[in-house]
């Protein structure tokens, strides 16, 4: 799961990264029924919303203010630290759109309030400017995911290559210069690839884009009187838990003189369970993630941890000497580690391919329905003839369509931009990765617009971005084409980065167009904000990664930032080039079983009624702890438990304040990594090592010291 999905989808699970807030909106509506104060507030919001639809709008240039981009830059730094930390630990990245919109509103509202009181306010803060901020922040922090710092990009390094199943594998160690150059030549193509299709996707097809729609309603509500009051309360709660989380991270630092010390290695359920990765590591980040992610995600991760570390790995470990040699190191992929990595890869591929073909089929059916003018697929958001009910809001729709079509982005500009950037990229990338030949790149760029459209359309239907799945297809296609003798592993991983950046930014831009459509923001300002945000991300994300790289032992097994998906992606590249020859005994059979099992579970989920399907675990989420362990799953389940109890006590307040509490926990712990990185770079170590040993080990230590 990666944010990637961006947001995504645990990012190795695209479904997790794009956690939708639509259900939260619906739940809030249900909770307010029968509450006179809430209903009055709701009516007030609706009346103000109608006034919004008739307000005089700022021009697209006035929506792009200096204060908006100053706030966006500050928030981009904060969010890049958060996403980078999640990337390099468990890889699960929830949607941060709500936090971006909320914090953007708070900072600029505070700014304008001060200027207003001073008599210097020249331009009021509008929801269009709020949308610009949210778009810019999400675009920049999205590069921290699609840049592959916890997956394909770091998989190129020597540190990860030594943990792979290769013999004398090629590698390319990280360096700021080539990483920034690589991101700049591949991250903008996706923006230009789908711009000509914005009217078709938003106006003609009326795709829902649940995350973009939910974000738009959230921003619209902020700019009502009642919504501003609620936002102020939410920010206050976020600030409290931000401070708590930051100070908790600071407190934990004093006890972590080494990687195996501190609260993060607390044997909550005993030393035997700790050895099998079952413990609560007191991470405020993943408690917050657990409060944001749906319950089924957290339960799926826990089930995967129990199945793997609780049952399978102990059983396979008993076959040492039969299935694999006894003398192998614990990190060798020809031993137990190989089963962990390759079985998790099999589950990820099974789930990813199933959902790829599922979304692709829905895309084709939807396009066919549009072509025929009929809705042939239940649930597809295809435009129908207006009914008497829809005619009531025809003025609002007409105003939104008018604004959306007013500031056109010329088609020649989009096509010309794509061709120019593609030409620059084709000439540049072979100098960064000599294994990635120019003709590989041209083939990718020929097919990329089609795949970007499929991803953007599918995301509009399902809210799932399959960016990482398209990236994996590029690994296997280009890696197998290049072959082992021509650096197929490096070529495949680099091709993965090219493809992921294109299809990820394409779906993100279309989500933002939907948000802008509903907030009456100009598509031209949305596009400019996305471009600026992407450029900011191409600079900030590598710098944040470089800080982690220099300050911590990232990528090493058992370290605080183990970058588990870097090993997974590296071995996908090896599979693409060498086939199954690197797998230990019976590993291929188990891979077949879990690959098929992932597909079967998805088939069952889609076949049974929704009221039962919501209890079926997600294979992609189950696969994450197979390699990493269950400790973060326990953190996430604690977050789920807190939210569950809170909802039982006061559901309305939990729905309103739960995301703010979760965002505060995530942001505080995430930003603590900045001072902790500086301390590590300065050579300042924690004064205490809090470590837990068994009674037998303690006795041996005491006897040794006594002698």
N, C-alpha and C positions, 0 to 999 in steps of 0.2 A: 504494500500500500504506500502510495506516495501522494501530495496536494496537488496530486495531480490531480489524480486524478488527480484543476489545481486544487485543488482545493482539497487537492485533491486529494481522496480516495486513497486513503491511507497511504498513500501514495505509495505501497505498491498496489493498493486497491483503489482503482479509480472511483469506485462507488463510495468510498469513505471520504475521499477528498472533496467530493461535491455534495456534502450533506445539505439537503434542502431545508430552508426555513419555512416552507409553505405550510407544513403541518403545524408549526408553532403559531403561525398567523391564524389558522383555522381554530386551533385550540384556544387561543386568546378570545376569539369570537364566541365560542361556546361557553367559556367560563364567565363572560360578561353578561350572559343572558340572565335576566332576573335581578341584576344588580342595578338599581336606579342610577347610582352615581356613574357607574361604568357606561350605562346606556346613554346617559346624558352627554358623557364625554365623547362617546362614539358618534352621536348625532352632531356634536360640535365639530368633530373632525371631518365628517362627511360634508357639512356645509362649507367649511373652509376649503376642502378639497375641490368643491364645485367652483369656489371663487378662484382657486389656483388655475383651473382650466381656462378661466377668462382673464387672467392677469396679463399685464404687459410684460413680455419676456425680454431679458437682456440678449444682446446679439452674441453670436458665438465667440467673438473676441473678448467681450466683457465677461463671459463665463470662465475664461482662462486668466485668472488673476495671479499676481505675484504671491499674495498671501496663501493662495490655494497650493501653489507648488512648494512654497517654504514648508507648510504643514505636511504636504505629501512627502517631502524629502525626509523630514524628521520621523514620520511614521514608517516610512520605507526602511530606514535603518533599524527601527525597533522590530518590525515584522520580519526582516531578513534574518535577524538573530534568532527569532522564534522558529522560523521555518528551517533554518540551518541546523539548529539543535535537534529538531524533530527528525530531519533527514538523516542525521548521523547517529541517531539512537534506534528507535523502533521503526521509523519511516511512516508513521501514521500522522497525517496532516489534516486537521479538520478545516472546514470553511471559516475563513477569517473576515469575510465580507462585512458581517455585522459589526465586528470590532473596528474595522476600518471606517465604516460609515459613522459609527457612534463617536469615536475619538476625533475624526475629522470635524464633525459637527461641534463637539465641545471646544476644540482649540480655536476654530475660527469664530465661533459664537462669543467666546471669551475675548478674543481679539477685537471684534467689532463692538462689543459692549463697552470695552474700555475706550475705544475711539469715539463712540457715541456720547459717552459721559464727558469726554474731553472736548467735544464739539468738532472733531476732525474727521468724522465718518463721511466719506464721499460715496461709497457704494455699499448698500446693504447686502447681507449674506443671504443667498438664495439657495433653493434646493438644487438648481442646476450646478452651482459652484460646489455644493456638497457632493453631487454625483461625479464631478470632475475629480475631486480629491479621492473618493472611493475608487474610481477607475485607475487613477495613477498609482495608488498604493498597492492595489491588488496586482496590477501589471508588473510592478517592480519586484514585489515579494514573490510573484509567480516565477520569476527567473531563478530564484533560489531553488525551486523545484525542478523546472524544466531544464535548468543548467546541469543537472545530473551530479551535483556535488556529493550526494550520498549514494549514487548509483553508477551510471555508465562512465561519467567523467573520472571519478576517483578509481573506478575499476581499471583504468589505464595505468595506474601507478605501479611501481616496483613492489611496494608494500603489499598490495593486493595480489599481484602476480605470484609472489612467493607463497601465498596461501592457496593457490589454484592447483588444478590437476595437471598443469602443463609441465613440460620438460624444457627448460631454458626459454621460457616464454618472453616475447617482446613486451616492452613497457614504455610509458611516457610519463615521467613524474610531473606533478603539478608545478606550474609557474604562472605568476600573475600575468605576464605579458601575453603568452599564447592563450590563456583562458579568456581574458578580456577580448582579445582579437577574435577568437572563435565565436564567442557569444554575440559580438557585434555583427558578424557576417551571416549568422543563421537565425537570429531571434526576431528579425523584422519581416522576414518573408511571409510568415503566416498572416500578418496584418494586411498585407497587400493582396493575398490570395483570395480572400472572401469579401473584400469591400464591395466589389460589383454586385454581390448577391444579397446585400443587406435588405433591399426592398422586398425581394422574393421571400426571404426568411421571416422578416418581421411583419410586413404588411400583407403580402399575398398568402403565405402559408399560415400566418398567425401562430407560429410556434410559441410554446409557452415559456421555455427557459425558466424553470421554477426558481433557481437561485437568483437569476437576474430580476425576476418579477418580485420575489420576496424582498430583495434589497431595495427595489424601487418603492415598494409600499412602506418600507421602514424609513427611507429618506423622506418620503412625502409626509409621514406621520411626525417626523422630527420638526417639520416646519409648520406645524399647527400649534396653537397655544397649549393644548393639553399634551400633545406629543413632546413639546419642548420641556414641559414640567417632568414628564416621565424620563426623558433623556437625561435631564439634570440629576434625577435620582439614580439612574443607572450608572452614570459616570461617577457619582459619589461612591456607590458600591464597588464599582470597578477599581477606583483609586484605593479603597480600603484593602481589598484583596491583592491588588498589585503590591502595596507596601508590605503586607504580610508575607506574600510569596518571595519578594526580594530579600526581606530580612531573614526569612527561613533559609533561603539559599546561602546567605552570608553566615548564618549560625552553623549550618552543616559544614561549611568549608573548614572550620577550625578543627574538625575531627577527621579530615580526609587527607592525611599526609601522603598516602599512596593510593593507587587505583583500587586496592582491595580493602581500604579502610573507610570508615564513616557510616552514616545512616543509610547511604545507598547500598550498603552490603550488610544490612541488618538481617540476621537469620530469624525472621518473624515466626516461622513454623518449625524451627529446629534446623540443625546443621545438615541432616540428611536431605531435607526438602531444599535447603539452600544450595547444596551441591547439584540438585536437579533443577535449579533456576526457579524455585517456588519461594518467593519472599516479597514482602512489601518494602519498596525502596524509598518511601517518603518523598516521591517526586510530585511537587505541586503541578508541574506541567501536565503529567499524564492523568492526574486526578481531574484537572480542568478539561483535558481532551475527552475523558470519560463522561463528563457532564454535557458536552456538546454532541458527541457521537450518539447515534441511536442505540438503544439497549441491545439490539441483536448483534451489532458490531462488537460490543464489549464482551458479550457472552460467547460469540463465535471465537474471538481471540483466546478466551479462557479455555474453551473446549479444545481448541487446537493445541494449547499448551499441555493440557491434561493428557490428550491422546498421544502426543509426541514424547514429552519429557517425563510424563508419569507412567506411560505404558511401553511405547515402542522402543525408545532408546535404551532403557534398562534391559529389555529382552534382547535387543541386537547386541548390546555390550556383553551379554552372556555367551554370545557366539564368537567372541574374540578367539583367534587361533584357528577357527574354522572358516568363517566368512571373510575375515581379514586378518593379516599378521599381527601378532601380539606386540611386536617391537615398534610399531608405528606411533608417532607422536599424536597427541589428542587433536591437533589441528590439521593432520594430514587428510586430504580428500580421498585417499585410498583406504581410509579406515572409517570409523564411526562418523566423522565429520562429513564424509562423502554422502552418507545416507541422509543426513540432516539437510545438506544443501540441495542435492538433486531431487529428493522427494518434494521439498518445498517448491522447487522450480516446476516440477510436474503439476502440482496443484495450481500454481499461479498460471501456468500455460493453459491448463484445462479450463479454468474459470475464465481467463481472458479470452480464449478463442471462442468459447460458448457465447459470451456476451458480445464479442465482436460480430459474430454471425447473427445473433439475435437483433442487435441494434441495426446492422446492415440490412437485414430483411425488413425491419420496420421502416427503415429509410426508403428502401425500394418500393414497398407497399404504399407509403405515404406519397412518394413522388408519382406513382402510377395513379393514385387516387386524385391527386391534384391535376394530373394530365387529363383524366377522364371526367373530372368535375364532380366525382362522387366520393364518399367516404367509405372505403372498403375495409377499413381496419378499425375495430372498436377502440375507442380511446385516443385515436390520433387527432391532434388539434387542427383539423382541416376546416377552412372557412366554409360556412353554410350560408344559405340565404337568410337575411335578417328576419327575426321573429318580432312580434310586437314588443316583447321584453327588451330585446337588444336595441330596438329603435329608440327606447327611452334614453339611452346613453350615446346615441349616434353623434350628438354634438361633441362630446368629449373625444370620441374616437376620431371624428373629423378633425378636431383641433390637433390631436396628437399626430395624425397622419400628415397634416399640413406642415407642422413644425418639423417632422422627421424628413419630409421631402424637400423642405425649403433650402437648406444648406447642403447642396449636393457635393459629393466627392467625385470628381470626374473619373469615368471609367478608364480613359486614356492614362490618367495619373496613376491609377492602381496597377494597370497592366505594365506601364512603363517602369514603375517602381519595382515591380516583381522581377522584370527582365534584367534591369540594371543591377539590382542586388544579387540576383542569381548569377549573373556574369562575374561580378566581383568575388562572390563566394566560391564559384568554380575555379577561379584563378588563384584564390588565396588558400583554400583548405588543403590542397596537396602539399603546400609548403609547411603547414602545421602538422599534418599526418601524411607522411610520404606513402603509407600503405593505402590511403584512400585516393584512388586514381580519379582523374577528372571525369572519365566516362561513367564511373559509379555515381558521381554527384549529379551529372546531367540526367541520368535515369531517375534519380530520386526527385529532382525538381520537375520532371515531366509529370510524374504521378502524384506529387505532393498536393497540388491544388485540388485534385479529385478526392484524395484522402482527407484533406482539410475540410472540404465541403461535407463529406460523410460524417466527420467527427462533429462539426458544428451543427449539422442537421440532427444527428442522433442525440447530441447534448440537448438540443431544443425539445426533443421528444421525451427523453428519459432523465435528463440532468446528469448523465454519466459522460465524462470525458474519457475516451479510451486512448489518450495520448501515449501512455506507457505500453499499451498493447501494440499500437502501430510501431513504436520504437523497437519492441521485441521482434516484430516481423522484419524490420530492417536489419536487425542483428543476424537473424538466420538467413535472410536473402543475400545480403552483401557479404557476410562472413563465408557462406558456402561458395559464393561466386569467386571470391578472392582465393580461398583455400589456405592451407597451412603454410605453404611455401612462399606465399606473398603477403604474409602478415594479416591473415583473415580475421584474427581475433581483434586486433586494433582497428582494422577497417570496419568491422561489424559494429563495434562500440561507437566509433566516430559517426557512422551512418545512423545509428540509433539516436545520437544527439541531434543530428540534423533533422531527422524526421519528427522527433518528439517536440522540438522547439516550434516547428511549423504548425503541426496540428493542434498543439496546446494553445498557442497564442491565437490561432484562428477561432477556436471555440470560446476563448475568453473574450475576444473582441465582440463576438456576436452576443454573448451574454450582456456585455456592457451596452451594446446598441439597444437591447431590450430594456435595460434599466433606463437608459436615456430616453427611449420612446415613452416610457410611462411617467418620467419626471419632467417631460418637455425640455430636455437638454438637447442641444444641437448635435447631430451625428458628427459634424465636423469637429466640434470641441471634444467629443468622445474619442475620435480618432487621434487628434493631437495629444490628448491626455494619455492615451494608450502608448503612443510613440515615445513621449517624454518619460512615462513610467518605465517602459521597456529599456530605454537608454540609461535611466537611473539604476535599474536592476542590473544591467550589464556591467556597471561600475561598482555598485555597492556589494552585490552578492559575492564576486570573486574576492573582494577585500575582506569580507566577513569570513569567508571560507579560509582564506590565507591566515587570518588571525587564529582560527581553530587549529589549522594545520601546524602552525608554529608553536602554539601554546600547549596542545594536548597530543597524546599518542593516538590520534584517530586511525581507525582501520585495524588496530591490533585486537585479537581475540581477548575478551575479558576486560578491555579498557572501557572507560566511561563513554567514549564515542567510538563504538566498534564498526560503524558503517556497514551493517550486515548486508544491505542490498548491493553494495559494491562487489562483494564476493559472489553473490547470486548472479549479477549481470556478467561478471567475468566468466563464470562457468557456463552461462548461456552461450557466450561467444565460443568457448571451447567445444561445446556440443555441436554448434553450427559447423565448425571446421573439422573436428576429429570424429564426430559421431559418438557412439556409445562405448568406445574402447576404453575410456578413462574410468568407467563406473566400477565400483567394487562388486563382489559376488552378490547375486540376487537383488542388487539395487535396481536394475532395469525392470525386473518383474514388479517390484514394489512401486516403481515410478508409473508403470502401466496401470496398476491398480488404483493409485491415487489420482492419476490423470482422468481415468474413467469415472472414479468416484466423484470428482469435482463436477464433471459434466452431469452425472446422474442426480446429484443434489440440486443443481440448478434446474434440471428438467422437472424434478418433483416440486420445487418452489413455484415454478410457473404453471404447473398442471393443477395444483390443488387450490381451493378457495383462499382468498387473501387472509381471512380470519385465522386460518391454520398456517399459511405460508410464512407469516411473520414470526413463527417459532422455529423455522428451519434455519440452521446456521449458514453463514456465507463462507464458501470454500476459500476465497481470497484472504479473508480475515483469519481463517483457521490456519492458513499456511505461514503467516508471519512468525509465530512463536516456534515453528518447527526448527528454525535455525537459531533464533535469538534467545528463546526462553520465555517463561510466563510472568516474570516479575512486573513488566509494564501492564500486562493484562489485569493483574491484581489491582494495580493503581487505578486503571480505568474502571474496573468494576466497583471500586470504592467510590469513585466519582458518580457512577450510575446509582449506587445505593444512596448516596447523599441526596441526589436529585429526586429519587423515588420517594424517600421519606418526606422530603420537603413538599413534594406534590400532594402527598397524602394529608399533610398538615394544612397547607395553604397553596392550592394549585395555581390560583391566579397570580400570587406573588412569585411563586417558583417560575412560572412561565415568563413573567416580566423581568425578573432579576437573575434567573439562572444563567443566561448567556453572559451577563455582566460579571457575575462571580467567576465563571469559567474563564472568561477573557482576562480578568485580573490575575488569576492564578497562573495562566499561561504566560502572560506578558511579563509579570514580575520575575518569575523563574528564568524566562528567556533572556531578559535584559541583564540578569545577574551574570550571565556568561561573559559579558563585556569586561567588568572589573576582574572577574576570576581569570580571564585570559591575560589581562594586563599583569596581574600578579604572577601568573605562571611565566610569562615572558621575562619578567623582571627577576625571576629566580626566587621569588618569595614562596616558601612552602608552609603549609599549615603546621601549627605547633604540635598537634596531637594526632595519633593514629589509633582510632577506636576499632578494635578488631575482636572477633569472637572465635575462640578455639574450643575444641572438644576437651572433656575432662582428661582423657588419655594424653592428648598433646600437651595440655597444661602440666600434667605430672612429669612428662619427659623434660619439659623446659625447666621446671623447678629443680629436678634432679641434676640437670646439666649445670644450672647456675649454682646449685649447692656444692657441686663437686669442684 
